[in-house]
Each structure stands twice: as structure tokens, then as C-alpha cells.
Amino acid sequence: MQTIHFDLEGEYVELNQLLKLVGLVDSGGAGKALVAAGAVRVDGTIESRKTAKIRAGQRVQLDGVDIHVK
């Protein structure tokens, strides 16, 4: 599994935007589609909220990629 460390600037980042910022999708809309399809997990649980607020200390998983938010 590939690991990406993401340095958070601010209180939170929206899930669909996080996927775009780390380069896993080309647009926020593509990120929303993956979330809607049930392909994204936050802290091990499938996340269905496209704009869920991801905060420092959380982990996001998608297709063998583990994103650690710091």
C-alpha cells in the first residue's frame, strides 16, 4: 500500500478536495464520484459524505493508497 503524507493548512480539508490535492483524481467532481460510489474510506469506514471535513490525525484510503493527514 502506498502512503501519502498530507500537511493540512487550516482546520480541515473537504474529502473530495483532498483527493484532488494529493493527485488521486483530476478534479473535485471526480473525487465526489468516487465517494458516491463507496470507494473511499476514512479511518477504516466507508465515507458517503462528499464534502466530509477531514482533520489532522485522520486517514483516508482509496485504491491501495493510504493518506495520512497531519
N, C-alpha and C positions, 0 to 999 in steps of 0.2 A: 504494500500500500504506500502510495506517495504521500508525503506530508508537506503541507504548505503552512508557514507561519505568517499570520496577517497582523500587522501592527495597527490597532484601532486608533483613529484620530477622532476623539469626541466620545460621547456616552454610548452610542450604538451605531450599527450599520444595518440597513434593511437586507434581508436574506437575498432577495433577487439581485440587489446591487453588489453584495459580497461576491456572489458567483461571477459577476461581470468583472469586478475589480481584480480578482485573482486569476482571471483569464480562462475560466472553465466554460464560459458562454460568451457570445459576441455582443449580446445586448441584454438589458434588463427584462425585455419581453421574453427572450429565450429562457432566462432564469425562472420567470414566472411559470412558463410552460412545464419546466422540469419539476417545479414544486407542485403544480397542479396534478402532475402525473404520479406523484408519490415517490419520486426518485431521490429526494433529499431527506437526510436525517439530521436532526440537531440533538446533540447529546444522546445519540442512540435511538431516538424516537422519530418516526416519520413526521415531518412537518408539513402541514397543509396551508399554512398562512404565508402567502407570497411575500408579504412585507413584514414578516416577523422581525422584531428587533433583536439583533444578535449583539451580545455584550462580551466584554473581556472575560476570558475563562471558559467560554463555550467552544464546543467542537462541532463542525459541520462535515458531513460525509456525503460524497457523491461519486459514484462510479469508481471506487477504489482510491479516491483522493480524500485525505483527511485534512481539514483546515482547522488549525488551532488559532483562535482569536486571542491576541494579547493586548 
